[in-house]
């Protein structure tokens, strides 16, 4: 049977706040109340999912991986008359897929994604009034609508059609709803919604406002702590992101994860607090058992030591970029490529980049004072200078100057392997979209898509695709 009762609600609330031990105790309580209640297995899967997703420990994966299939078998024995029958299977299958990607099992993850898509689609037909369907179907529809061209074969193979507009509307209707399921599943809904707003709708400031307007508990709910810190640091609100991590509830009842050192390392590095950044990144590499973003962190460590003048430590970190982690993310791919090329970045431009990435534009501009493209000798440095100037103008609200500097970066960078030209085209697209000039925006988003064989290709293509879909209202 599927009985999502008051005890289940307490378990879910704790688990989706990353208080996993407390959540586990509540799940045991559910089984005591009724050993046949399959919601216990459904919630158990969330615990395994969060543990593996955040920590990526291969030894834990060996132990926990069989549980996903065992739970699916149990859930399939439940009553088909319940909306939770296919819903729970869809969620567990989706979590299984997300974890498989972390451990390099992309093919099986793809099949699981297709299966979950089919299950939730069927459930929407069978139980159209069961609103949690939208919580899962909406993000999946968005994801299928933004698959980069490099993975198009996957979407066509699985027969999945996506729509950003329709998917977002489903998520929005659930988040803004007022039925009991919205209140029960709100932690998960708010998490998905903010990420989709930030990355797919390109509304980073609205995602930030959502956190404050809805008074999300970033102290006692570590899922919200992580989301808010991560999005803030990515959105150049570095001081705020750092304060969110430092002010979280540090009780031992929460999931222990190296993620906090990752975020704090980035926050410190982008303010050029190099010693502090090195400490956090070294802690991360020591405690993190996974492979995602490991090359990226070792590259950042090599930069920090390089800027400190410690060539030996910088070189050692660079060797770790080559030896450790994997190249599944664009950031790791780029770190690996750069390490193998063996060149060191221009120290001035590197500092400017870090400060601009952190939102410290006054400090960045001070470093560039009196410089122009002719101040640099290498073509890649001239290109980067143009791009960095453009980003600072862009962040400061000087749209016309930003566009001119981005056009200069496109001119200098077209046909090169660096990402600057493609990103410049994307950023011009953002400016025109913001100004309501949708046809112009589409032109530059398309220009970004048309550029081949450059760094960050997949992630930039996904953003450009999302931009075109937004401008066309798709």
C-alpha positions in Angstrom: 0.0 0.0 0.0 1.0 3.7 -0.4 0.0 5.8 2.5 1.8 9.2 2.6 0.8 9.9 6.2 1.9 12.5 8.8 5.0 10.4 9.7 6.0 10.2 6.0 5.7 14.0 5.8 8.1 14.4 8.7 10.5 11.9 7.1 10.4 13.7 3.8 10.9 17.1 5.3 14.0 16.0 7.2 15.5 14.0 4.3 15.0 17.0 1.9 16.7 19.2 4.4 19.6 16.8 4.3 19.0 15.7 7.9 19.4 12.2 6.7 19.9 10.3 10.1 16.7 11.9 11.5 14.9 11.1 8.2 16.1 7.5 8.5 14.6 7.3 12.0 11.3 8.5 10.7 11.4 5.9 7.9 11.9 3.2 10.6 8.9 4.6 12.4 6.8 4.3 9.2 7.7 0.7 9.0 6.8 0.1 12.6 3.4 1.7 12.1 2.8 -0.4 9.0 5.4 -2.7 7.5 3.4 -2.8 4.2 3.6 0.9 3.6 5.7 1.2 0.4 6.3 5.0 1.0 9.1 3.8 3.4 11.0 2.4 0.4 10.3 5.4 -1.7 11.7 7.7 1.0 14.7 5.4 1.7 15.7 6.0 -1.9 15.9 9.7 -1.3 18.4 9.1 1.4 20.6 7.0 -0.8 20.2 9.4 -3.7 21.3 12.5 -1.7 24.2 10.6 -0.2 25.6 9.4 -3.6 24.7 12.6 -5.5 26.6 14.9 -3.2 29.5 12.7 -2.2 30.0 10.4 -5.2 31.8 7.8 -3.1 32.4 4.7 -5.3 32.6 2.4 -2.3 29.2 3.6 -1.1 27.9 3.2 -4.6 28.9 -0.4 -4.7 26.9 -1.0 -1.5 23.9 1.2 -2.3 23.5 0.7 -6.1 21.6 -2.7 -5.9 19.0 -1.0 -3.5 17.6 1.1 -6.4 16.6 -2.0 -8.4 15.4 -3.8 -5.3 13.1 -0.9 -4.4 11.7 -0.7 -7.9 10.8 -4.4 -7.7 9.0 -3.8 -4.4 7.2 -0.7 -5.7 6.0 -2.6 -8.7 4.2 -5.0 -6.4 2.1 -2.1 -4.9 -1.5 -1.4 -5.9 -1.8 0.2 -9.4 -4.9 2.0 -8.2 -2.7 4.5 -6.3 -1.2 7.6 -8.0 1.9 6.8 -6.1 2.3 3.4 -7.9 3.9 4.9 -11.1 4.9 8.2 -9.5 7.2 6.5 -6.9 8.7 4.3 -9.7 9.3 7.4 -11.9 11.1 9.2 -9.1 13.3 6.3 -8.0 14.2 5.6 -11.7 15.1 9.3 -12.2 17.2 9.3 -9.1 18.9 6.1 -10.3 19.7 7.8 -13.6 21.1 11.0 -11.9 23.4 8.9 -9.8 24.5 6.7 -12.7 25.7 9.9 -14.5 27.9 10.8 -11.5 29.6 7.4 -11.8 30.1 7.5 -15.6 27.2 5.1 -16.5 25.7 7.4 -19.1 24.1 4.8 -21.3 22.1 3.1 -18.5 21.2 6.6 -17.2 19.8 7.5 -20.6 17.5 4.4 -20.6 16.4 5.1 -17.1 15.6 8.7 -18.0 13.4 7.4 -20.9 11.7 4.9 -18.6 11.0 7.6 -15.9 9.6 9.9 -18.7 7.2 7.2 -19.8 6.1 6.3 -16.2 5.3 9.9 -15.3 3.6 10.5 -18.7 1.3 7.5 -18.0 0.7 8.7 -14.5 -0.5 12.1 -15.8 -3.0 10.3 -18.0 -4.2 8.0 -15.3 -4.3 10.6 -12.5 -4.6 14.0 -14.1 -5.5 15.7 -10.7 -2.4 14.3 -8.9 -0.4 17.5 -9.0 3.1 16.0 -8.0 3.1 14.7 -11.6 4.0 18.2 -12.7 6.8 18.4 -10.2 8.6 15.6 -12.1 7.2 15.9 -15.7 7.9 19.7 -15.9 11.7 19.6 -15.3 12.0 16.5 -17.6 10.1 18.3 -20.3 12.4 21.3 -19.9 15.5 19.0 -19.9 14.4 17.2 -23.1 13.8 20.7 -24.7 17.4 21.9 -24.0 19.5 18.8 -24.9 22.7 20.1 -26.6 23.2 19.1 -30.2 25.9 16.7 -29.1 23.2 14.6 -27.4 20.4 15.0 -29.9 20.7 11.4 -30.9 19.7 10.5 -27.4 16.5 12.5 -27.5 15.5 11.1 -30.9 16.4 7.6 -29.9 14.1 7.8 -26.9 11.4 9.6 -28.7 11.3 12.4 -26.1 9.9 15.8 -27.1 10.5 18.7 -24.9 9.3 22.2 -24.4 10.8 24.8 -22.1 7.7 26.9 -22.1 5.3 24.0 -21.3 7.7 22.4 -18.8 8.2 25.6 -16.9 4.5 26.3 -16.8 4.0 22.9 -15.1 6.6 23.5 -12.5 5.3 27.0 -11.9 1.7 25.8 -11.5 2.9 23.3 -8.9 5.1 25.7 -6.9 2.4 28.4 -6.9 -0.4 25.9 -6.2 -2.1 25.6 -2.8 -3.1 21.9 -2.6 -1.7 19.7 0.1 0.9 18.0 -2.2 2.5 21.4 -3.0 3.0 22.0 0.7 4.3 18.5 1.3 6.7 18.4 -1.6 7.7 22.1 -1.4 11.4 21.6 -0.6 12.0 19.7 -3.8 9.7 22.0 -5.9 11.5 25.2 -4.8 14.9 23.6 -5.4 14.0 22.6 -9.0 12.2 25.9 -9.7 15.1 28.1 -8.6 17.6 26.2 -10.7 15.4 26.2 -13.8 14.7 29.9 -13.4 18.4 30.6 -13.1 19.8 28.4 -15.9 16.9 27.8 -18.3 14.9 31.1 -18.1 18.1 33.1 -17.5 16.6 34.9 -14.5 19.3 34.7 -11.9 18.1 37.8 -10.0 14.5 36.4 -9.9 15.8 33.1 -8.5 17.6 35.0 -5.8 14.5 37.1 -5.0 12.4 33.9 -4.8 14.7 32.7 -1.9 14.2 35.9 0.0 10.5 36.6 -0.9 9.5 33.1 0.2 11.8 33.1 3.2 13.4 29.8 2.4 15.2 28.5 5.4 18.9 28.6 4.3 20.1 27.9 7.9 18.3 24.7 8.8 17.5 23.2 5.4 20.9 22.3 3.8 19.3 21.6 0.4 18.3 25.3 0.4 21.7 26.3 1.9 23.5 24.5 -1.0 21.2 25.9 -3.7 21.3 29.5 -2.5 25.1 29.5 -1.9 25.8 27.8 -5.3 23.5 30.1 -7.3 24.7 33.2 -5.5 28.4 32.4 -6.0 27.6 31.6 -9.7 25.7 34.9 -10.0 28.7 37.0 -8.7 27.0 37.6 -5.3 30.0 36.1 -3.7 29.9 37.7 -0.2 26.3 36.7 0.2 26.9 33.1 -1.0 29.8 32.8 1.4 27.8 34.1 4.3 25.0 31.5 3.6 27.5 28.6 3.9 29.2 30.0 7.0 25.8 30.7 8.8 24.3 27.3 8.1 23.3 25.0 11.0 26.5 22.9 11.6 24.8 20.2 13.7 26.2 16.7 13.0 22.7 15.5 12.1 23.2 16.8 8.6 24.8 15.0 5.7 28.6 15.5 5.9 29.8 16.7 2.5 32.9 18.3 0.9 30.6 20.5 -1.1 30.9 23.3 1.5 34.7 23.5 1.0 34.1 23.6 -2.8 31.8 26.6 -2.5 33.9 28.4 0.1 37.1 27.8 -2.0 35.4 29.5 -5.0 34.2 32.4 -2.9 37.6 33.0 -1.4 39.5 32.7 -4.7 37.2 35.2 -6.5 38.1 37.8 -3.9 41.8 36.9 -4.3 41.9 35.6 -0.7 44.3 33.0 -2.0 45.5 31.3 1.2 41.9 30.8 2.4 40.9 29.5 -1.0 43.8 27.0 -1.1 42.8 25.7 2.4 39.2 25.0 1.3 40.2 23.5 -2.1 42.8 21.3 -0.4 40.2 20.1 2.1 37.8 19.4 -0.8 40.4 17.2 -2.7 41.2 15.4 0.5 37.6 14.6 1.5 35.8 14.3 -1.8 35.7 10.7 -3.1 34.1 11.5 -6.5 35.3 12.7 -9.9 33.0 15.5 -11.0 34.7 18.9 -10.9 37.9 17.4 -9.4 40.1 18.4 -12.4 38.5 21.9 -12.2 39.4 22.2 -8.5 43.0 21.1 -9.1 43.2 23.7 -11.9 42.0 26.4 -9.5 44.6 25.2 -7.0 47.3 25.4 -9.6 46.2 29.0 -10.4 46.3 30.0 -6.7 49.8 28.7 -6.2 50.9 30.2 -9.5 49.6 33.7 -8.3 51.3 33.2 -5.0 54.6 32.6 -6.8 54.8 28.9 -5.6 55.8 27.3 -9.0 56.5 23.8 -7.5 53.0 23.6 -5.8 51.4 25.0 -9.0 53.1 22.4 -11.1 52.1 19.6 -8.7 48.5 20.7 -8.8 48.6 20.8 -12.6 49.8 17.2 -12.7 46.8 16.2 -10.5 44.5 17.8 -13.1 45.9 15.3 -15.6 45.9 12.3 -13.3 42.7 12.6 -11.3 38.9 13.0 -11.9 37.2 12.7 -15.3 36.2 14.8 -18.2 32.4 14.5 -18.0 31.8 18.2 -17.3 32.8 21.0 -19.6 34.8 22.6 -16.8 36.8 19.4 -16.2 37.3 19.0 -20.0 38.8 22.5 -20.2 41.0 22.0 -17.1 42.4 18.8 -18.6 43.0 20.4 -22.0 44.8 23.5 -20.4 46.9 21.3 -18.1 48.1 19.2 -21.1 49.0 22.3 -23.1 51.2 23.4 -20.2 50.8 27.1 -20.6 50.2 29.5 -17.7 47.6 32.3 -17.9 48.6 35.9 -17.9 48.6 36.7 -14.2 47.0 40.2 -14.6 44.1 38.8 -16.8 43.7 35.9 -14.4 43.2 38.2 -11.4 40.8 40.3 -13.4 38.9 37.2 -14.4 38.6 36.0 -10.8 37.5 39.4 -9.5 34.9 39.8 -12.2 33.6 36.3 -11.7 33.2 37.2 -8.0 31.3 40.5 -8.8 34.2 42.7 -7.6 34.2 44.9 -10.7 35.8 48.0 -9.1 38.9 46.0 -8.1 39.0 44.4 -11.5 38.8 47.7 -13.3 41.5 49.1 -11.1 43.9 46.4 -12.4 43.0 47.1 -16.0 43.5 50.9 -15.6 45.7 52.2 -18.5 45.7 48.9 -20.4 44.4 48.2 -23.9 44.7 45.3 -26.4 48.1 46.5 -27.4 49.4 46.0 -23.8 49.4 42.2 -24.6 51.5 40.4 -27.0 49.8 36.9 -27.5 46.7 36.8 -29.6 44.8 34.8 -26.9 45.7 37.5 -24.4 44.4 40.2 -26.7 41.2 38.2 -27.1 40.8 37.6 -23.4 41.4 41.3 -22.6 38.5 42.3 -25.0 36.3 39.7 -23.4 37.1 40.7 -19.8 36.4 44.3 -20.6 33.1 43.4 -22.1 32.0 41.3 -19.1 32.8 44.2 -16.7 30.8 46.7 -18.9 28.0 44.1 -19.1 27.9 43.6 -15.3 27.9 47.3 -14.8 24.9 47.9 -17.0 26.7 49.7 -19.8 25.0 47.7 -22.6 26.3 49.6 -25.7 30.0 49.5 -24.5 29.5 45.8 -23.6 28.2 45.0 -27.1 31.1 46.8 -28.8 33.7 45.0 -26.6 31.9 41.6 -27.2 31.9 42.2 -31.0 35.6 42.8 -30.7 36.0 39.5 -28.8 34.0 37.7 -31.5 36.2 39.2 -34.2 39.4 38.2 -32.4 38.2 34.8 -31.3 36.2 33.3 -34.2 37.8 30.1 -35.4 39.9 29.7 -32.2 39.5 27.0 -29.6 38.9 29.4 -26.6 35.3 29.8 -25.5 35.4 33.7 -25.5 33.9 34.3 -28.9 31.0 31.9 -28.4 30.3 33.3 -24.9 30.5 36.8 -26.2 27.8 36.0 -28.8 25.7 34.4 -26.0 26.1 37.5 -23.8 25.0 39.9 -26.7 22.0 37.6 -27.1 21.2 38.1 -23.4 21.5 41.9 -23.7 19.2 42.1 -26.7 16.7 39.7 -25.1 16.7 41.9 -22.0 16.1 44.9 -24.2 13.1 43.2 -25.8 14.9 43.0 -29.2 14.2 39.3 -29.7 15.1 39.0 -33.4 18.5 40.4 -32.7 18.9 38.2 -29.6 18.1 35.1 -31.7 20.7 36.1 -34.3 23.5 36.1 -31.7 22.2 33.0 -29.9 22.4 31.3 -33.3 25.9 32.6 -33.9 26.9 31.1 -30.6 25.4 27.7 -31.7 27.1 27.9 -35.1 30.6 28.2 -33.6 32.2 24.8 -33.6 35.0 23.1 -31.7 35.5 25.4 -28.8 35.7 25.0 -25.0 32.4 24.7 -23.0 30.6 23.8 -26.3 27.8 21.7 -24.7 26.9 24.1 -21.9 27.1 27.2 -24.1 24.9 25.5 -26.7 22.4 24.6 -24.1 22.1 28.2 -22.9 21.9 29.5 -26.5 19.2 26.9 -27.3 17.2 28.0 -24.2 17.6 31.6 -25.3 16.2 30.9 -28.8 13.3 28.9 -27.3 12.5 31.8 -24.8 12.6 34.4 -27.6 10.3 32.3 -29.8 8.0 31.6 -26.8 8.5 27.8 -27.1 
